[in-house]
Amino acid sequence: MKRRWFQIHLSTAIAVMFVASALIGLNAVPRRWAYIHGSGREPTIYLDYGWPDFFYRMRESGSFVYLNGEGVDSQRLVATAVVALVIVSATGFGCEYLIRRREDKLREIC
């Protein structure tokens, strides 16, 4: 029996879940960097959130550094979401392609 186009295998769902959780982890863990204003001054430590490009930045002290006047750069946030959606979709389609191709070969043999 042939599967419907919107029906996926459990192994595909598990693979997509792991990829999505890895992407969430990449976006949730901050990247630290220091900015030195001048000689002899304390560096300012910044935390950038987001992957592949940061969309949120804050100082390590907890005070916010605003981007575009709101704290979150919405264009970078949308770009990050699009990249994540493409990666998750490619994983799902790739897994389903491999599994269904193997099922078709097994059907031809039997």
Residue, then its C-alpha position, 0 to 999 in steps of 0.5 A: m500500500k502506498r503512503r499518502w504524501f503527508q504521512i511520515h515515518l516515525s524515524t523521520a519524525i525522530a530525526v526532525m525532532f533531533v535537528a530541531s532541538a539542536l537548532i533551538g540549542l544553538n539559538a539559546v546558548p549565548r556567544r560571548w565577546a568583549y568590546i574594549h572602549g579604550s586603553g586601560r578601561e574595562p572591556t564590556i562583555y556582550l552576549d549574542y543569541g541566535w544562529p547563524d546570525f545573532f538576533y538578540r544582544m545583551r550586556e553580561s551585567g543584565s542590561f539590554v543593548y537595544l537593536n533597532g530600538e526594541g532589543v530584538d532585530s526582527q530582520r535577523l530573527v526572521a532570517t534565522a527562522v527561515v534558515a531553521l525551517v529550511i534545515v528542518s524541512a530538508t531533513g524531513f524530505g531527505c529522510e522520507y526520500l531515502i526510506r520510501r526509495r528503500e520501500d519501493k526497491l523492496r516492493e519490486i523484489c517481492 
